[in-house]
Amino acid sequence: MTQGSTLSPQHEDWLRFAELTSMKDHWDRPGWTPNRQAYYWYLTFSSPDLQELAGYCQDQLRLSYLDPVPLDGLHLTLPKIGWSNELSADEVDLVAAAGMRSCADLEPFTLTVGPLAGSPGAVRFSVAPWEPVVKLHQRLQKAVRTVRGAACKESEFRPHIGIAYCNSKVPAEELITAVESLRGLPPVDVQVSQVELVLLRREDHIYKWSTVHTVPLADV
């Protein structure tokens, strides 16, 4: 949430999205070149309720400039660790070990997913509450920093779960109107009991990954 704001994150997510005049190409991102991979911390979800909600929204948003996220690929992005060509296997293992220590006292939690909103390059669900996700993000960022130091870059973190990525620069009005019509759908709850360290790649406008380490939260 913006510092000093009294709005809920869900409301602020929507206001940010509703004020857009144009969408941008999500896939046109610095650093990503063919065959390049990166390590990230991820939350992943296999909840049937979440998949059903995401699938319904995707069906209602069949627009040529949207690339839907596969339902078995729904995720919440946490800190980036680094590009695979800039990290050794030993460094990745050290980050995982630091993450395990950092999360040792964090309890599993429940996230409420919804309503639908968006960003300049994606359609995505807001999530709540933010507090446990932000705390997890901070702990994992610290774990990365203990290994990578100044190479660990910070960026704005707004927890969300994407369901489609924009593949072109287009006016935003049509998409905003379509998303607004879906904001009344009931949200769903998902359980978070672990975090994954993944090796991420891009294939044909889809993110795919392999899990390198899994870090359980406290009482799992």
Buried (B, 14 or more C-beta within 10 A) or exposed (E): BEEEEEEBBBBBBBEBBBEBEEBBBBBEEEEBEEEEBBBBBBBBBEBEBBBEBBBEBBEBBEBEBBBBBEBEBBBBBBBBBBBBEEBEEEBBBBBBBBBBEBBEEBEBBEBBBBBBBBBBBBBBBBBBBBEBBBEBBBBBBBBBBBBBEEEBEEEEBBBBBBBBBBBBEBEBEEBBEBBBEBEEBEBBEBEBBBBBBBBBBBEEEEBBBEEBBEBBBEEE
